[in-house]
């Protein structure tokens, strides 16, 4: 009986390893891009939902407590709970949002007023409020109406992609509506059917 030669263990060549590594990196890049896109969508959806919740709380408090409620951008983010909250300038909603009762109608958070809701500032998005009467704040009356301030909030991601734009429409009666995506292209549209734009 003859002795058989041992089979030689053959490893991968450098070129084969580089090809496999480049395929893995390419697939990882696609996966990372998908995860990043998904997380940006979740961020904008979360911001829109938090803002809607604040508006609903403000309206419900105005009706339940029979007192006007102001919703406005915060002038300055507070560093601790002792800092005073004041309304800021128009379309500075990214600094944070404040809703408070306004018993004397001066649009200032006085000692007899209370904070209804507060949304902290956010770094990766902007919000623009466009409405009839063009005020920097929003007022809910004791009937839950908007004091003739029907309009919309446009939410834009910092990279201005139309796929990440969101919109809340607010009518005179205080009802809230989100923008639909009727043609399912991943971009929401305004009531006229035009894609939302952030530029």
N, C-alpha and C positions, 0 to 999 in steps of 0.2 A: 504494500500500500504506500503510495507516494505522499509526500507532504505537500499540502496546498499552500501557496503563498498567501500571506495575510493581506486582506483588502485594505487599501490605503484610505485613511479618513480624509475626505476632501472638504475643506471649508469654503466660505464665500469669498469671492474676490472683492477687492476694494470697489470696483465699479458696481458690482451687484449690491453691495452695502449702501453705496451712495444713491443708487436708484431707489432702493426700498426706503431709505431715509427721506429722500425728497418727496416720495409719494405720501409718506406719513405726515410730513410737514404741510403738504398741500391740503390734505384732508383735514388736518387740525386747523388750518387757516380758514377753511370753509366753515367748520363747526364754530370757531371763535366768532366769525363774522355773524353767523346766525344767532348766536347767544347774545352778542352785543346789540344787534338790531332788536331782538326780542326784549332785552332789558330796557332799552330806550323806550319802546312802546309801552311796557309796563309802568315805567316812570311817569310818562305823560298821562296814561290812563289813571294812575294813582293820584296824580296832581289834580286832574279834572274831577275825579270822584270826591276828593277831600274838599275841593272848592265848592262843589255842589252841596255837600253835606253842611258846610258852613252856611251857605245861602239859605238852605232849608231850615236850619236851626234858627237863623236870624228871623226869617219870616214867621215861623211857628211861635217864637217868643213874642214878636210884635202883636200877634193875634191873641195868644194866651194871656199875656200880661197887660194887654191894652196900653202899650207904650210904643212910641216910634223906636225903630232900631236902625242904627247907622252901620254900614259896611264900608270900610275904607282901607287903603294901603297904609301900613304902619310907617310913621316918619323915620324911626330908628329902631333896629332890633335891640331888644333889651339884653343887657349882660346878666342881670339877675332879676328876681321877682320884685325887687323894690323899685326898679326903673319905671318911670311913668310912660304910659302908652298914649300916643297922640296920632292923629291922622296925618299922613304925609302928602306929598305932591301927586299930581295926576300920573297914572300909569307907572307908579313905582311899586306895583303889587308884588314884585319879586322880593322885596324886602320883608314881606309878611303881610298878613291880612288880619284885620280886627273887626269884630262885630260887637256892638255894645248898645245898651238902652240909652235913649236920649230924652230924659224927662222934660227938660226945659227948652229943647229945640236948638241948642247952641252948637251942636255937632262936636262937643268936647266931652271926654269921659270925666264927669264930675264925681264928687263923693257919693251922690245919691244914685248914680248910674252903676250898672254892673256889666262886666264882660260876658257876652253870650258865647262867643267862640273866638279862637285865635289860631291862625295858621302860621307856622314859622316861615322864615325866608327860605328861598331855594335858589341854588346857584346856576342850574343848567337850563333855565327856562324863563320866558317873559310872559306877562299877561297884559293885554291891551283891552280897555273897557271903552266901547263906543256906544253912545246912547243919545236919545233925544234929551235935550237940555244940556248935554255935554259937561256934566259935573264930574269932579274927581272922586266922588263918593256915591254910594247908593243908599237910599232911605226906604225902609219898609214902614208903611203906615199901620195903624191899629186894625185896619181891615185886611192886612196882608198885601196891599197894593204897593206899587213901586213909585208912587208920587210922580207919575207920568215920566218915568225914566226907562221905558222899554228900549232894549239894546242887546248887545252881546259882548261876551268875554272871549277873546281869541288867545289861545295858549300856543306858544311857539317854543320849540326846542332851540338851544343855543346854536346848533348847526343849521337851522333854518330849513330842514328837510320837510317838504309838504306832507310826507307820510306820517310825520310826527305831530302835525298841527291838530289841535282840538278846539272845539267851540261850544260854548254854552249860550243859548239864546234865552233871554228873559223878557216876558211880555208885561204889559201894564198890570195884569192881574196877579203878577208874581209867580207865574208858572215857568218852569225851567224845561228846556229842551236841548238835547245834545245833537250835534251834526251827524247825519247819516252818511254811509258810504253806499249809495244806491247802485253804482255800477261795479262794485266789488273789485276796484283796482287798488285798494289799500290806501286811498286818499279820501278823506271826508269832504263833503260838499256843503255849501251854504244853501239857504232856502231856494235860491235861483238855480241851483244845480251846478254852480261853478265850484271847482276844486278850491279848497282853502289854501291861501297863500300867506307866507310870513314875511316876504320881502317888502 
